[in-house]
Amino acid sequence: MTEVDHVFYPWSAQATLNPVPIVGAEGSWFWDDTGKRYLDFSSQLVNVNIGHQHPDLIAAIVEQAQKLTTISPTVGNEARSELARLIVERAPGELNRILFTTGGAEAVEHAVRLARSYTGRTKMLSAYRSYHGGTGVAIGLTGEPRRWGAEPTNVDVVRFFGPYPYRSPWGTTTPEEETAAALSHLRQVIELEGPQHIAGLIMETVVGTNGILVPPPGYLAGVRALCDEFGIVYIADEVMAGFGRVGEWFAVQAFGVEPDIITFAKGVNSGYVPLGGVLMAERIAQRYDNTVYPGGLTYAGHPLACAVGVASIGVFEREGILDHVRSVGADVLGKGLRELASRHPSVGEVRGIGFFWALELVRDPHTREPLVPFAASGAAAEPMAKVTAAAKERGLWPFNIANRFQIAPPLPTSADELRLGLEIIDEVLEVADAYVGAV
């Protein structure tokens, strides 16, 4: 008997599965039942921000379990209250209250519910290049192909194009032109859809699964201004980009903007125990001071999960994680990836920030034809499958999607470990280079 006999895997054709049996992990590494070690350049699903098996986080679970393993979210709890305080103290501007959930998709569900209730409107704006979660509203907001199999979703959503300078839908030639074109497009969408009907706009601060797309200068400030002008709730989805991934507590802080709501999960406690949340402005929370909020979750703000979150923030500060991500992310990862790109014709673009990077792989650097077509599957996806397999064979576990070699290591990963990963990527890119110019 194998695990696949009884486990139904998400986002997978079950008959094709042959999962690697992982038996242990530590720091930035994990290993299988044969002892083969993998350098984790994915943080699993971009959630193990503090790394595997951190002793302080494990100790927090044990200590909390010995004190109180679980309790209803309808009563007070020390770990939950303390984590809320710590998060709010590190949040931008007027973001002051937290509705805890057990993950990112649930956080998105409740953020949308709050936006609709607060405004009395129904429509939501979401980008085509986005992923917001696998539950009902969240998958309905998602723009990328994973929503196709779940449709119709019955979510009142209107999609727009976010900035993507390398493949600009407007043919721009500079980041500044891309910002202006993207904001003009967004304004037109809002006007055509009727701003009086639009409750909220949800956007990943740095687009994650769909390409590690860092917003060009001025774009997020322009989005904030449009939302203010039309009375739209601005929801920043930071399920991936939050809690140190870009070198800030929240990614919006790297761009000097303050949303009305932030959704978070993953890195808040490195996924040691499921946890997410909706961080909202006080004016939105006050809507429910004398009105019952229509929602809740049995495991919202679970004591074990919150205790790990408290411990994680302590680790961030004691170990200087944010400074490490900012400095090493630029000087080692960013610099090293650009050096690789100069030697490999298959690399069309390098982009990223902090510990969040992507190499966009192409067949032709001049025409920018992607290594594999959009939403490729089967034989069409084979080139990228070979690239990913080559990385894993060499002991590197990347976060590859579509035609992109994506990189998101645990945040304490050392400069030497990052250089080792870059050496492996250098070898792996030869696999992609073989397709350049191939007929």
N, C-alpha and C positions, 0 to 999 in steps of 0.2 A: 504493500500500500504506500502511496505517496500523498503528499499534501494536496495535490490537485484532484485527488479522488473525491474530496468532500468540501474543499474550499472553492468558493465562486469568486473569481478575481475581478476587480473593477477595471473598466476601460480595456477589456481584453477579449479576444476570441479564445474560448476556454480550451479547445482542442489543440491550439498551437503553443500552449504554455509549457515552459520548462524552467521554472524559477530557480535562481541560485539559492541554495539553502544557507542562510547566514546564521552563524552560531555565536558570534561575539563582536565587540567593537570597543574602541577606546580612542578618545581624542578625535583626530581626523581620519581614522582608519577603521575598517571593519573587515571581517574574514569569514570564509565559508567553511564547510565541514571537512574540506581537504587541507585546510590551513592556508589557502591562498588569501593574500591580503590585498585590499583595494584602498587606494587613496580616494577619499570621498570628496569629489569635486561637485557634488550635487546637494550636500547637506540633506541627503535622502530626497525629500520633496521640498527642498529649500525651507526646511523647518528646524533642523538640528543646529541652530545658530551657535550655541555654546559648545557644541561637539558632543561626542558620544561618552556616556558613562562619567560625566563630571562628578567627582565625589561630593561636592557641596550640594548639588541638586539631588543626588541619591539620598544623602543624609537628611535633606528637607522632607523627602517623601517618608522616610522611616520615622522621623520625629513626629510628623503630623499624623501618621497612621497610628502611632502609639498613643496619641492624644485624642484624636477624633477622625475617623476615616471618612465619614460622610454625614451630611446634615441637609435638611431642606433649604432651598434658596429663599424660603419665606421667613427665615429667622436670621439673626445676625451671626457673623462668623469672623473671628479675628484675622485669619489668613486672607479672606476675601476683602475685608475692609482695608487691611494694610496694603495689599496689592493695588487696590483702587487708588489709594492715596499716593503711592509711589509713581504710578502711571500718570496720574493727573499732574503731579509736580513736574514731570518731564514733558508734558504735552504742550503744544503751542497755544497761545492766546487764551480764549475763553472756553476751551474744551475742558469740561469740569465734572462730568458724571459718566458712569460706565454701566451699561447693561451687559453682564457677562453671559457668554454662550459656551458651547463645547467645541466650536470650530469656526472656520472662516465663512463657510456657506451659510450657517445659521446667523452669523453676524450680518451678512449682506441681507438676508431675509428681513431681519429686524430693522436694519438701517432704512430699507425701503418703506417698511411699515411706518416708521417714525416720520419719514419725509412726507409721505402721503397724508398722514394724520395732521401733521403740523401745517401743511399748506392747504389741505382740502382739495388737492389736485390728484390726478391719477397717472399721467404719463411719466416715464422714466427715459432719460437719455443715456446711452451706453455706446462705447466704441466698438467698431468691428473687430479690431485686434485686441481682444480682451478675453479673460477667463475669470468668472466670479464665483464659481462653485457648482456642485452637482445637484443641489436640491431645486425645488420647483421654480421659485422666483429667480434664484441665482443662475440656474442654467438658462432661463429665459432671457436674462440680461446679457449673458455671455455672447460674444460676437463670433468666436472662432468655430471651426467645424464640429467640435464635440457637442454643440447644441443640436445639430441636425437630427440625430437619432432620437432626441427627446421632444421634437416638435410634433404637433403644435403645443406651445407652452402656456398659451392664454395669458401672457404677461404683456401689459400695455407699454411696450418699449419701442423707442425710435433710435436707430443707430446712426453713428456719424464716423467720419474718418479722423483719427488722431494724426499727429505729425509723425512722419517717417522719412526723414531727409534722404536716405539712401534709395528709397523707392517712392519718391514723392508722387502722389496722385495729381499734383498740380504742376509738376515739372519745374520745381524751384531749384536753385543752384546754391543757395546759402541757408544756414540754419535760421537766420533772421527772416528770409523770404518764406521759409516753411512755416514759421510761427505766424506771420501775417496771413498767409493763405489758409492755414488751418483754423485760425480764429474767425476769419471771414466766412469760411464754410460753416462753422459751428453757429455763428450768428444767423446765417440764412436758414439753417435747419430749425433753429428755435423759432424764428419768425414764421416759417411755413407751417410749423406744427401748432402754433398758438401758444405763446408763453404762459397764458392764463390757465392752460391745461397741464403744464409740466411741473411735476412735483420736485423731481431731483435729477441730478446728473451724477453718475457714478463713473469713476475713472481710477485705474491703477496709477499711482504716482509715477512709478517706473514700471512700464509694461513688462510682466514677467515671462510667463510661458510663451507668449507670442512674440518674443524677440529681444528682450532686454532693451526696450526702447526708452532712452533717456530723453525727457522733454527738452526741446531746444530753448534757448534763452527767451524769457518773457511769456512762454506759452501758458504755464499754470497761473501766472498772475493775470493773464488775459481771460482765462476760464473763470477765475474768481470774480473778475470785474463783470463778466457777462451774467453770472449767477446773481450777483448783487443787483444788477440792472433789472433783471426780470423776476426777481423774487424766487429763484430756484435754489433748492438745498444742494450744496456741493458736498458729495460723499467721496472721500479719498479711500480707495481700497488699498490698504497696506498689509494685507494678509501675508504677502511675500516680502515686500520692501521695507516693512517696519522692523523695529527692534534691532538696529545696528547693521542691517544688510548693506546700507549705503554709507555707513559711518555716522549716522545720526539716530537718535531714538526713534524718530519718525521721519520718513523720507521727505515729507513736505518741508521739513526744516532746512533741508539742503537747498530749497528753491524759494524760501522766504514767503510762503503762502500759508494761510490758515483756512482749512475747510470748515464746514459746519459739523461734519461727522467724519470720524475715521473708523474703519473696520480693521480689526487686527486678529491675529491667531498665531499659528506656527511659532515664530521666534519669541513670543512673549514668555514661553517657558521651554523652548526647544522641543516641544512635542513629547516631553517625558510623560505627561498626563494630558489628555485632550482639553484644550482651553481656547476660547476666543472671546471677542467682546466688541461692543459698539461704544466708542468714546464720542460724546456729544456735547455741543455747546449748551450752556446752562439755560438759555432761552428756549431751547427745544425740550429739555428735560422738564422745565416748569410747566409745559403744556399739560403735564400729568400730575401736578401738585394736588389738584382736587378732582382729577378725573382718572378713572382706572385705566391703566395701560393694558391693551388687549393682547397679551402674549406672555409667555414664560416657558421655561425648560426645567425638567426635573433635575438635571445635573448642572444647572447654571452656576458658575462660580464654585465648583466643587472644591472642598478644602484641600485635597491632595494637589490638585492642579494649581490652585492659588499659592500654596506654600512653595511650590517649585518656582512659580513666577517671582515671588519675593526673593528667593535665594538667587535666582538668575540675575536680577537687577543688582544684587550685591556683588556677584561675580563680575558683571560688566564693569562696575566701578573699581573694584579692587584690582582687577587685571588690566585696566586701561583698554578695554576692547574697542571702544569707538575710535580712539586715537590710532590704535593698531590698524583698524580697517581703513581709515582715511589714508594713513601714510603708506602702509604696505600695499594696499589696494592700488594706489597710483604708481608707486615706485617699483613694485615687483610685478604685480599682475598686469596692470595697464601697459607699462613699459615693455614687459616681456612679450605680451601678446602682439603688440605692434611690431616688435622685432621679428616675431614669427611670420607675421603677415608680409613683411618685406621679402621673405624668402620663399613664400608659397603662393603661387598664382591662384590657387583655389580659394584663397581668403579675399572676399570682396570688400568686407568692412570689418573693423574692430570697433565695438562700442561697449560702454559700460561705465560703472561707477562703484567705488568701494569694493565689495566682494561679490559683484553682480555683473558678469561680462558675457558677451557673445561674439563668436566669429561667424559671420554670414558666409557660407560656402557657396561657390558659384562654379559653373562650367566654363564661363567666359568672363574675365574681369572687365572687359570693355562693354559688352552688352548687358552684363549683370544677370545673365540667365542663371537661375538657381540650380544648385547641384541636383535637387529633385523638385518636381513640380509641386504646386500648391495642393495640399491635402492628398499627397501621394500615398499609395498603398501598394502592396504586392510587389511585383517586379519593378515598378516605377520608383519605389522607395529603397531599392536595394543598395544604391551607392551610399546613402546615409547609414543604412543598417551596417554596412561593412566598416564604415568609419567608427561607429559606436562599438562594434565588436572588436575592432583593432585596439581601441582604448582599453576595453575591459580585459582583453587578453594580456595587455601589458600592465595590468594592475591599477588602472585609473577608471573611476566611475563618474562619468559626466552627466549633465542634465540636458541631453540633446533632444531637440524638437525640430521637426520639419527639416529645413536645410541649414540648421544652425547648431554649432557646437557651443553649448551654453555652460557656463562655469559659475558655481555658487558654493564655494567651500565653507565649512564651519569657520566662524569668525576668528577663533584663536589659532587657526592654521599658521604655522611658522613660515617665515620667508624661505627657509631651506626646503620645507615641504612643498611650497608653491613652486619653487624652482624645479624640483623633481617632477611635479605635474607638468610644468611647461616643457621639460625635456621629453616627456612621453608624448605630449600633444605635437611636438615638432616631428616625431617619428610618425605619428598617426596621420598627420596632414599629407604625408606622401601618398596615402591611399586616396585621398580626395584629389590630389594633384594629378593622378593618373587619368581622371575624367576630364580634365581641362583640355578643350580642343578635340576631344574624342567624338567621333561621328556615331 
